[in-house]
Amino acid sequence: MGIRRDSPKNSPRKKTTLKHLFDLDPKPYVGSPLPSPRRGGGGTDYEHDGILSAISYCNSVFTFTDPQESPSQQDLKRLKLMDVVSLLKSPKKPLHEQLLSPLMSMVSVNLFRPLPPPSKTSIVSALPDDEELSTFTPLWPHLQLVYDILLRLVLNVDSKKLKDYIDHQFIRNLLYLFQSEDPRERESLKNVFHRIYSRFTSYRSFMRKAMNDVFLHYVFETEKHCGIGELLEIWGSIINGFGVPLKEEHKLFLMRVLLPLHKPKGLQVYHRQLAYCVSQFVQKEPALGGVVVRGILRYWPITNCHKEVLLIGELEELVENIDPDQYRTLALPLCSRITRCFNSCNSQVAERALYVWNNEQFVKMASEAMEEVFPVVVEGMERNLKLHWSKSVKQLTENVKAMLEEMDPPLYDKCLREIHHRESEAHREQIKRQQKWDQIETAAAKHSHFLQPTKTMCFFPLNYNLQALVSQPTN
């Protein structure tokens, strides 16, 4: 009977006016937002719990080298990481604040790990032409997605909310990961670190100092680090945003950090990024050109031909940005170094140094102090033409010589005469020395008894066995 009591037929009759229908449900039914988890929305609660479950599962770290690890579990973790990435990419669903803490915890668990010891090919692997020799980490299928999650968080979440998780220790841990031998990880780190620098303005001073500490530790202590190039790329973007005139702090960074980075033997790995940073400073303040050039000449290599070729190219580029008022003071030290380079026995160094004379700005700088530069350069030219073993180097020397003769023929002839005079003086000094030695040998021959070997007498005990001594085999 109770069912009949609740049936529509037995229910009390209600008004069916239009106003009454509107009063029954004032809430709109189209486009209404999903209820938040706190308000008891069932669908959203289920979705929220699913995301938390996926994040929790991603806290498990696989080594990809342990045979006991299940490949199916590794694939499942990758799928769950992809789900998290797709959630962060969705513009319609803003990230709930309750998910921020477990997300950052999961990122830290996966990224901040002890790196394996450096391999023997760590220096070679950083060379841009030998990427096939790089050491790739087996964790990359998971790490790639974790770095993507961190980048999305940095870009999309308010920096004030992230400050509770991205602090100084977090930044130090990121810097430590730049020692990874996997270039793919270093590239992802570079993007994340640069975004943190651009968004967290209060951390900029600390981040610059932390990077400088890495550079100084590399230059003066270990000379082993795989991420110097990536860190210098970040610095190149930072320097590009400096205002003019430059602050004293930034000038000290140039002199105390960037210039000593020309010293290590691994310069060829990161020279392109380093040269860009240095040229940015000189372009902003051309008066710094003299400090930069003298600093590079100070750290000039002695036996590393590859570094010499790189530094010659860097000097040629710097000359184009140097303040012309400094040409006269820099002409002699620069041309002296270039002359020693085109006298090098290595043909690549010699040819690269000779090609510098095709640069109009370099020739203009040399012409500012021709009286001082020409004697050094002409002597080097004549030495190349007489003694260098490479035909191509001799041909390039002939071309440069013709160009210099056209610049100032009387001065060139004067330098040639001075060279011949010095050579004749040296020849006369050599003859005098030889004559003195001949006199010494003649005097010694007259007293030849001083040259005779001295006679020595050996005394043996009475019981000494001379026969056994004679019969012993000689080695």
C-alpha positions as CSV (number, residue, x, y, z in Angstrom):
1,M,0.0,0.0,0.0
2,G,2.9,2.3,0.7
3,I,3.9,2.2,-3.0
4,R,0.5,3.4,-4.0
5,R,0.8,6.2,-1.4
6,D,3.9,7.5,-3.2
7,S,2.6,7.1,-6.7
8,P,2.0,10.1,-8.8
9,K,-1.7,9.4,-8.9
10,N,-2.0,9.6,-5.1
11,S,0.5,12.5,-4.7
12,P,-0.9,15.9,-4.0
13,R,-1.6,18.0,-7.0
14,K,0.9,20.8,-7.6
15,K,0.7,24.0,-9.5
16,T,2.0,23.9,-13.0
17,T,2.4,27.6,-13.8
18,L,5.6,28.9,-15.5
19,K,6.7,30.8,-12.4
20,H,6.3,27.7,-10.3
21,L,8.5,25.7,-12.7
22,F,11.3,28.3,-12.5
23,D,11.1,28.4,-8.7
24,L,11.6,24.6,-8.4
25,D,15.2,24.7,-9.8
26,P,16.9,28.0,-9.9
27,K,20.3,26.5,-10.9
28,P,21.2,26.5,-14.5
29,Y,21.7,23.1,-16.1
30,V,23.9,24.0,-19.0
31,G,27.6,24.8,-18.5
32,S,27.5,24.5,-14.8
33,P,31.0,24.0,-13.2
34,L,31.9,20.6,-11.7
35,P,31.6,20.6,-7.9
36,S,34.9,20.8,-6.1
37,P,36.2,17.8,-4.1
38,R,35.5,19.6,-0.8
39,R,31.8,20.0,-1.7
40,G,31.2,16.4,-2.3
41,G,31.1,16.2,-6.1
42,G,31.3,12.5,-6.9
43,G,32.9,12.7,-10.4
44,T,35.5,15.2,-9.3
45,D,36.3,13.2,-6.2
46,Y,36.9,10.2,-8.4
47,E,39.1,12.1,-10.8
48,H,41.1,13.8,-8.0
49,D,41.7,10.4,-6.3
50,G,42.8,8.9,-9.6
51,I,45.4,11.7,-10.2
52,L,46.7,11.3,-6.6
53,S,47.0,7.5,-7.2
54,A,48.9,8.1,-10.4
55,I,51.3,10.5,-8.8
56,S,51.8,8.1,-5.9
57,Y,52.6,5.3,-8.2
58,C,55.2,7.5,-10.0
59,N,57.1,7.8,-6.8
60,S,58.5,4.3,-7.4
61,V,61.9,4.7,-9.1
62,F,63.2,2.1,-11.6
63,T,66.8,1.6,-12.5
64,F,66.2,-0.1,-15.8
65,T,69.3,-2.2,-15.0
66,D,67.9,-4.6,-12.4
67,P,66.7,-7.8,-14.0
68,Q,64.1,-8.2,-11.2
69,E,62.3,-5.1,-12.3
70,S,59.1,-5.7,-14.3
71,P,58.9,-4.1,-17.7
72,S,55.2,-4.0,-17.5
73,Q,55.4,-1.9,-14.3
74,Q,57.9,0.4,-16.0
75,D,55.5,0.9,-18.9
76,L,52.7,1.5,-16.5
77,K,54.6,4.2,-14.7
78,R,55.4,5.9,-18.1
79,L,51.7,5.9,-19.0
80,K,50.8,7.4,-15.6
81,L,53.4,10.1,-16.1
82,M,51.9,10.8,-19.5
83,D,48.5,11.2,-17.8
84,V,49.9,13.8,-15.4
85,V,51.5,15.7,-18.3
86,S,48.3,15.8,-20.2
87,L,46.5,17.1,-17.1
88,L,49.0,19.9,-16.8
89,K,48.7,20.8,-20.5
90,S,44.9,21.1,-20.3
91,P,43.9,24.7,-20.2
92,K,40.3,24.1,-19.2
93,K,41.2,22.4,-15.9
94,P,43.4,24.5,-13.6
95,L,45.7,22.6,-11.3
96,H,44.2,22.1,-7.8
97,E,46.4,23.3,-5.0
98,Q,46.2,20.0,-3.2
99,L,48.0,18.3,-6.1
100,L,51.0,20.7,-6.0
101,S,52.7,19.2,-3.0
102,P,52.6,15.5,-4.2
103,L,53.7,16.6,-7.7
104,M,56.8,18.4,-6.4
105,S,57.6,15.5,-4.1
106,M,57.3,13.1,-7.0
107,V,59.5,15.3,-9.2
108,S,62.2,15.5,-6.5
109,V,62.1,11.7,-5.9
110,N,62.7,11.0,-9.6
111,L,65.2,13.7,-10.5
112,F,67.4,14.1,-7.4
113,R,69.4,10.9,-7.5
114,P,73.1,10.0,-7.2
115,L,74.7,10.2,-10.6
116,P,76.9,7.3,-11.8
117,P,80.7,7.8,-11.8
118,P,82.0,9.6,-14.9
119,S,83.0,7.3,-17.8
120,K,86.3,7.5,-19.6
121,T,84.6,9.1,-22.6
122,S,83.0,11.9,-20.6
123,I,85.1,14.6,-22.3
124,V,84.6,13.1,-25.7
125,S,80.9,12.7,-25.2
126,A,80.5,16.4,-24.8
127,L,82.0,17.2,-28.1
128,P,79.2,18.3,-30.6
129,D,80.6,16.2,-33.4
130,D,80.7,13.0,-31.4
131,E,77.2,12.7,-30.1
132,E,77.0,9.1,-30.9
133,L,79.7,8.4,-28.2
134,S,77.6,10.1,-25.5
135,T,76.6,8.2,-22.4
136,F,72.8,8.0,-22.4
137,T,71.0,7.2,-19.2
138,P,68.5,4.3,-19.3
139,L,66.2,6.3,-17.1
140,W,65.4,8.8,-19.8
141,P,62.0,7.4,-20.8
142,H,60.8,8.4,-17.3
143,L,63.0,11.4,-16.8
144,Q,61.9,13.1,-20.0
145,L,58.3,13.2,-18.7
146,V,59.3,14.3,-15.2
147,Y,61.2,17.2,-16.7
148,D,58.2,18.1,-18.8
149,I,56.0,18.1,-15.6
150,L,58.5,20.3,-13.8
151,L,58.6,22.7,-16.7
152,R,54.8,22.9,-16.9
153,L,54.6,23.6,-13.2
154,V,57.2,26.4,-13.4
155,L,55.4,28.0,-16.4
156,N,51.8,27.6,-15.3
157,V,51.7,27.8,-11.5
158,D,52.0,31.1,-9.6
159,S,55.6,31.6,-8.5
160,K,54.4,32.6,-5.0
161,K,52.8,29.2,-4.5
162,L,55.9,27.4,-5.8
163,K,58.3,29.2,-3.5
164,D,57.4,26.7,-0.8
165,Y,58.8,23.9,-2.9
166,I,61.4,25.6,-5.2
167,D,63.9,26.9,-2.7
168,H,67.7,27.3,-2.6
169,Q,68.3,23.6,-1.9
170,F,66.1,22.7,-4.8
171,I,68.2,25.0,-7.1
172,R,71.4,23.4,-5.8
173,N,70.1,20.0,-6.6
174,L,69.3,21.1,-10.1
175,L,72.8,22.4,-10.6
176,Y,74.3,19.1,-9.4
177,L,72.3,17.3,-12.2
178,F,74.2,19.4,-14.8
179,Q,77.0,16.9,-14.3
180,S,74.9,14.2,-16.1
181,E,76.6,12.7,-19.1
182,D,73.3,12.5,-21.0
183,P,73.0,15.6,-23.3
184,R,69.3,15.2,-23.4
185,E,69.0,15.6,-19.7
186,R,71.3,18.6,-19.7
187,E,69.2,20.2,-22.4
188,S,66.0,19.8,-20.3
189,L,67.8,21.1,-17.2
190,K,68.9,24.2,-19.1
191,N,65.3,25.0,-20.1
192,V,63.9,24.4,-16.6
193,F,66.7,26.4,-14.9
194,H,66.4,29.3,-17.3
195,R,62.6,29.4,-16.7
196,I,63.1,29.4,-13.0
197,Y,65.6,32.3,-13.3
198,S,63.2,34.4,-15.4
199,R,60.1,33.8,-13.1
200,F,61.7,33.8,-9.7
201,T,63.3,37.3,-9.6
202,S,64.2,37.1,-5.9
203,Y,66.4,34.0,-6.6
204,R,68.4,35.6,-9.5
205,S,71.4,36.8,-7.4
206,F,71.6,33.4,-5.6
207,M,71.4,31.5,-8.9
208,R,74.2,33.6,-10.5
209,K,76.5,33.0,-7.6
210,A,75.7,29.3,-7.5
211,M,76.6,29.0,-11.2
212,N,79.8,31.0,-10.7
213,D,80.8,28.5,-7.9
214,V,80.4,25.7,-10.4
215,F,82.6,27.5,-12.9
216,L,85.4,28.3,-10.4
217,H,85.3,24.7,-9.0
218,Y,85.7,23.4,-12.6
219,V,88.6,25.8,-13.5
220,F,90.7,25.7,-10.4
221,E,90.0,22.3,-9.0
222,T,88.6,19.5,-11.1
223,E,88.4,20.5,-14.8
224,K,85.7,17.8,-15.0
225,H,82.1,18.8,-15.7
226,C,79.8,17.9,-18.5
227,G,77.4,20.9,-18.2
228,I,79.6,23.9,-18.6
229,G,78.3,24.6,-22.1
230,E,74.7,24.5,-21.0
231,L,75.4,26.8,-18.0
232,L,77.1,29.2,-20.3
233,E,74.1,29.3,-22.6
234,I,72.0,30.3,-19.7
235,W,74.6,33.0,-18.8
236,G,74.5,34.2,-22.4
237,S,70.8,34.9,-22.2
238,I,71.3,36.6,-18.8
239,I,74.1,38.9,-20.1
240,N,72.0,39.8,-23.1
241,G,69.5,41.4,-20.6
242,F,72.1,43.4,-18.7
243,G,71.6,47.2,-18.8
244,V,74.3,49.7,-19.8
245,P,76.5,50.8,-18.1
246,L,77.3,47.4,-16.6
247,K,77.4,47.0,-12.9
248,E,80.7,46.3,-11.1
249,E,79.5,42.9,-10.1
250,H,79.1,41.9,-13.8
251,K,82.5,43.2,-14.8
252,L,84.1,41.2,-12.0
253,F,82.3,38.1,-13.3
254,L,83.8,38.7,-16.7
255,M,87.4,39.1,-15.3
256,R,87.3,36.5,-12.6
257,V,85.1,33.7,-14.1
258,L,84.7,34.0,-17.9
259,L,88.3,34.8,-18.8
260,P,89.8,32.0,-16.6
261,L,87.4,29.6,-18.4
262,H,89.8,29.9,-21.4
263,K,92.4,28.0,-19.4
264,P,91.2,24.4,-19.0
265,K,92.1,21.8,-21.6
266,G,88.4,21.0,-22.2
267,L,87.9,24.5,-23.7
268,Q,86.9,23.2,-27.1
269,V,83.8,21.6,-25.6
270,Y,82.2,24.9,-24.6
271,H,84.2,27.5,-26.5
272,R,81.3,28.6,-28.7
273,Q,79.1,29.5,-25.7
274,L,82.0,31.1,-23.9
275,A,83.0,33.3,-26.9
276,Y,79.3,34.4,-27.1
277,C,79.2,35.5,-23.5
278,V,82.5,37.4,-23.8
279,S,81.5,39.1,-27.0
280,Q,78.2,40.2,-25.4
281,F,80.2,42.1,-22.7
282,V,82.4,43.8,-25.3
283,Q,79.4,44.8,-27.4
284,K,77.8,46.4,-24.5
285,E,80.9,48.2,-23.3
286,P,83.7,48.3,-26.0
287,A,86.1,49.7,-23.5
288,L,86.3,46.2,-21.9
289,G,88.0,45.0,-25.1
290,G,91.5,45.6,-23.8
291,V,90.8,43.7,-20.6
292,V,89.4,40.8,-22.5
293,V,92.2,40.6,-25.1
294,R,94.9,40.7,-22.5
295,G,93.1,38.0,-20.5
296,I,92.9,35.7,-23.5
297,L,96.6,36.2,-24.3
298,R,97.4,35.5,-20.6
299,Y,95.8,32.0,-20.9
300,W,97.2,31.2,-24.3
301,P,98.0,27.5,-24.7
302,I,101.5,26.3,-25.4
303,T,101.0,22.8,-27.0
304,N,97.3,22.5,-27.6
305,C,96.8,23.3,-31.3
306,H,93.0,23.0,-31.3
307,K,92.7,25.6,-28.6
308,E,95.0,28.0,-30.5
309,V,92.8,27.8,-33.6
310,L,89.7,28.6,-31.5
311,L,91.3,31.5,-29.7
312,I,92.6,33.0,-32.9
313,G,89.1,33.1,-34.2
314,E,87.8,34.6,-31.0
315,L,90.4,37.4,-31.1
316,E,89.5,38.1,-34.7
317,E,85.9,38.5,-33.7
318,L,86.7,40.7,-30.7
319,V,88.8,43.1,-32.8
320,E,85.6,44.1,-34.6
321,N,83.9,45.2,-31.4
322,I,86.9,46.8,-29.5
323,D,86.9,50.5,-29.0
324,P,89.1,52.0,-31.7
325,D,90.8,54.2,-29.1
326,Q,92.5,51.0,-27.8
327,Y,93.9,49.9,-31.2
328,R,97.3,51.4,-30.6
329,T,97.9,49.8,-27.2
330,L,96.6,46.4,-28.3
331,A,98.2,46.2,-31.8
332,L,101.7,45.1,-30.7
333,P,100.7,42.3,-28.3
334,L,98.0,41.0,-30.6
335,C,100.2,41.0,-33.7
336,S,103.1,39.5,-31.8
337,R,100.9,36.6,-30.8
338,I,99.5,36.2,-34.3
339,T,103.0,36.2,-35.7
340,R,104.1,33.4,-33.4
341,C,101.1,31.5,-34.5
342,F,101.8,31.7,-38.2
343,N,105.3,30.5,-37.4
344,S,103.8,27.4,-35.8
345,C,104.9,24.0,-37.1
346,N,101.2,23.0,-37.1
347,S,99.8,24.0,-40.5
348,Q,96.3,24.5,-39.2
349,V,97.4,27.1,-36.6
350,A,99.7,28.8,-39.2
351,E,97.0,29.0,-41.8
352,R,94.4,30.3,-39.4
353,A,96.7,33.0,-38.2
354,L,97.5,34.1,-41.7
355,Y,93.9,34.3,-42.6
356,V,93.4,36.9,-39.9
357,W,95.2,39.4,-42.2
358,N,92.1,39.2,-44.5
359,N,90.1,41.0,-41.8
360,E,89.8,44.7,-42.5
361,Q,89.4,45.7,-38.8
362,F,92.5,43.7,-37.8
363,V,94.6,45.4,-40.6
364,K,93.2,48.8,-39.5
365,M,94.3,48.1,-35.9
366,A,97.8,47.0,-37.1
367,S,98.1,50.2,-39.2
368,E,97.6,52.3,-36.0
369,A,101.0,51.2,-34.8
370,M,102.9,50.3,-38.0
371,E,106.3,51.4,-36.7
372,E,106.0,48.9,-33.8
373,V,104.1,46.1,-35.6
374,F,106.0,45.8,-38.9
375,P,109.4,44.8,-37.6
376,V,107.8,41.8,-35.7
377,V,105.5,40.8,-38.6
378,V,108.1,41.1,-41.4
379,E,110.6,39.0,-39.5
380,G,108.0,36.3,-39.0
381,M,107.1,36.5,-42.7
382,E,110.7,36.0,-43.8
383,R,111.2,33.1,-41.3
384,N,108.1,31.4,-42.8
385,L,109.4,31.8,-46.3
386,K,112.7,30.3,-45.5
387,L,112.0,27.6,-42.9
388,H,108.3,26.5,-42.9
389,W,107.7,23.0,-44.3
390,S,104.2,23.5,-45.6
391,K,103.7,24.7,-49.2
392,S,100.3,26.1,-48.5
393,V,101.6,28.1,-45.5
394,K,104.4,29.5,-47.7
395,Q,101.9,30.5,-50.4
396,L,99.6,32.3,-47.9
397,T,102.7,34.0,-46.4
398,E,103.6,35.3,-49.9
399,N,100.1,36.8,-50.3
400,V,100.2,38.5,-46.9
401,K,103.7,39.8,-47.7
402,A,102.5,41.4,-50.9
403,M,99.6,43.1,-49.0
404,L,102.0,44.5,-46.4
405,E,104.4,45.7,-48.9
406,E,101.6,47.7,-50.6
407,M,100.6,49.3,-47.2
408,D,104.0,51.0,-46.7
409,P,106.8,50.0,-49.1
410,P,109.6,52.2,-47.5
411,L,108.8,50.8,-44.0
412,Y,108.8,47.3,-45.3
413,D,112.2,47.8,-47.0
414,K,113.6,49.3,-43.8
415,C,112.4,46.3,-41.8
416,L,114.1,44.0,-44.4
417,R,117.4,45.9,-44.1
418,E,117.3,45.7,-40.3
419,I,116.7,41.9,-40.5
420,H,119.6,41.4,-42.8
421,H,121.8,43.5,-40.6
422,R,120.9,41.5,-37.5
423,E,121.5,38.3,-39.4
424,S,125.0,39.4,-40.5
425,E,125.8,40.5,-37.0
426,A,124.7,37.1,-35.7
427,H,126.8,35.4,-38.4
428,R,129.9,37.4,-37.4
429,E,129.3,36.5,-33.7
430,Q,129.1,32.9,-34.7
431,I,132.4,33.1,-36.5
432,K,134.0,34.7,-33.5
433,R,132.8,31.9,-31.2
434,Q,134.0,29.3,-33.6
435,Q,137.4,30.9,-33.7
436,K,137.7,30.9,-29.9
437,W,136.8,27.2,-29.8
438,D,139.4,26.4,-32.4
439,Q,142.0,28.3,-30.3
440,I,141.0,26.3,-27.2
441,E,141.2,23.0,-29.0
442,T,144.7,23.9,-30.5
443,A,146.0,24.9,-27.0
444,A,144.6,21.6,-25.6
445,A,146.4,19.6,-28.4
446,K,149.8,21.0,-27.4
447,H,149.3,19.8,-23.9
448,S,148.0,16.4,-25.0
449,H,149.2,14.7,-21.8
450,F,146.3,16.4,-20.0
451,L,144.0,14.5,-22.3
452,Q,145.6,11.0,-21.8
453,P,143.6,8.6,-19.6
454,T,145.1,8.2,-16.1
455,K,146.6,4.8,-15.2
456,T,145.2,3.1,-12.2
457,M,146.5,0.1,-10.2
458,C,144.3,-2.4,-8.5
459,F,145.4,-4.3,-5.4
460,F,143.8,-7.6,-4.5
461,P,144.1,-9.6,-1.3
462,L,146.5,-12.6,-1.3
463,N,143.7,-15.1,-1.1
464,Y,141.7,-13.5,-3.9
465,N,140.8,-16.0,-6.7
466,L,141.8,-14.3,-9.9
467,Q,141.1,-17.4,-12.0
468,A,137.5,-17.3,-10.9
469,L,137.3,-13.6,-11.7
470,V,138.6,-14.1,-15.3
471,S,136.3,-17.1,-15.9
472,Q,133.1,-15.3,-14.9
473,P,130.8,-14.5,-18.0
474,T,130.3,-10.9,-18.9
475,N,126.8,-9.5,-19.3
